[in-house]
Amino acid sequence: MSLFTVLLVVILAGFVLWLVNNMIPMDRKIKKILNIVVVVAFILWLMKVFGLFSYLMSIHV
């Protein structure tokens, strides 16, 4: 995956999250939970794209 594609997804995800936060009337707690879920999912996706997720899964405690 090219760096341009990753950058495009980052911008698109940020824009969609901004739209949801500003345009959809929701309780503040629900928005906070939604933001946390989206950010965690996005971080996991970035880790998978850069190959860190498979490296972390191979570590045994």
C-alpha positions as CSV (number, residue, x, y, z in Angstrom):
1,M,0.0,0.0,0.0
2,S,1.5,3.3,-1.0
3,L,2.0,6.2,1.4
4,F,-0.4,8.3,-0.7
5,T,-3.2,5.8,-0.1
6,V,-2.5,5.8,3.7
7,L,-2.5,9.6,3.8
8,L,-5.8,9.6,1.8
9,V,-7.4,7.2,4.2
10,V,-6.2,9.3,7.2
11,I,-7.7,12.4,5.7
12,L,-11.0,10.7,4.8
13,A,-11.4,9.1,8.2
14,G,-10.7,12.4,9.9
15,F,-13.2,14.2,7.7
16,V,-15.9,11.5,8.3
17,L,-15.3,11.6,12.0
18,W,-15.6,15.4,12.0
19,L,-18.8,15.2,10.1
20,V,-20.3,12.7,12.5
21,N,-19.2,14.8,15.5
22,N,-20.6,18.1,14.1
23,M,-23.6,17.2,12.1
24,I,-25.3,14.3,13.9
25,P,-26.9,15.2,17.2
26,M,-25.9,12.6,19.8
27,D,-25.2,12.5,23.5
28,R,-21.7,13.6,24.4
29,K,-20.9,10.2,26.0
30,I,-21.9,8.3,22.8
31,K,-19.7,10.6,20.7
32,K,-16.8,10.0,23.0
33,I,-17.2,6.2,22.8
34,L,-17.6,6.4,19.0
35,N,-14.4,8.5,18.7
36,I,-12.4,6.1,20.9
37,V,-13.6,3.1,18.9
38,V,-12.8,4.7,15.5
39,V,-9.3,5.8,16.7
40,V,-8.4,2.4,18.1
41,A,-9.6,0.7,14.9
42,F,-7.6,3.2,12.9
43,I,-4.5,2.6,14.9
44,L,-4.8,-1.2,14.5
45,W,-5.3,-0.7,10.7
46,L,-2.2,1.5,10.6
47,M,-0.2,-1.1,12.5
48,K,-1.4,-3.8,10.1
49,V,-0.5,-1.6,7.1
50,F,3.1,-1.0,8.4
51,G,3.5,-4.7,9.5
52,L,3.7,-4.0,13.2
53,F,0.5,-5.9,14.0
54,S,1.9,-9.3,12.9
55,Y,5.1,-8.6,14.7
56,L,3.2,-7.9,18.0
57,M,1.1,-11.0,17.5
58,S,4.2,-13.2,17.4
59,I,5.4,-12.0,20.8
60,H,4.7,-14.6,23.5
61,V,4.6,-13.6,27.2
